[in-house]
């Protein structure tokens, strides 16, 4: 974690808003720095890896195990973009229950280790910064660090996203702070 990110983080606290198929959504006003969310799981298999690669990233180490053994990876691996797509599915399926959807304003992405066929992935996200908009009082920007983790506890992707998150319309009707917060 960078010193800049550290300065904006408090100790992570587990949110009671985890993916359990509830329809709970959160607004900017509900979020706190350090709040965490955990997604459901996605089971990857060889067929998914190859199908994604055929359509979007047709490189030998994503398409053919024998050819992949001769590469840097020494075996078949999922495309990093496939891992990113799975992460997005996990987030929008409840791993980041943001009202109005997960709307990105920019990302930084890292793949510290390859995603393997047959990995079971889940996403753990932490709010690392919240900035209400001064010019658009109905929304703000949230920095969300999402680590996609396999069944062995290994991080296969770290995604730091700037998200556009709406304010709660029931708490704000004219863009001004509610003088009588609940």
Phi, psi and omega in degrees: 000132181289159180295327177297313179296320180300323183292339180262355185260142164257177177301136180297134175240139182286127179279148173275006178260070179255167182288104174222031178066018172283158178266020180295129173235156182237149177254171178308318183295340182270346188270149175225147176300133182096346179296141182237157177223144178235132182274176167287187181250157173231125178268117179270153174216170183303318182300318178296316181301311183291318181298315178298314182298317179304318185276323192236339184208066188284073176247151187304323183285354174253346189251327190217120184298318180297314178294323181295331179297338181269004184254179176311323186277341179062024178165169182298134176223155175284148172299144174301326179291331174293316177300318178298319180294319177297317179300317179299317178299317179297321179293311183285346178270011176129351181285346173213085189283060183280130177301135179084355178103170180269099185252111184275141173246001179156155181215158166234134186229140176227145175238089184292337175205154183289149172276130184260151170303144181076006172292146172251114188252147168217163182243136174242123185241147178225134174286121181249348176196147178225128179225103174298142179285136176278328184269338180230086188293354179272005183203177175202179177249137178237133172266124182237122175260120181244123176253123176267127191236139178270181184296343179267001182085010180272134175286126177252346177203142171233119184241120175251116188244144166260119183247142172272120185235129181286152170283159179287116183295338178282340179264342184223121180245345181230010181088351180267152177301141177294119182289344180235068182298149182293000000 
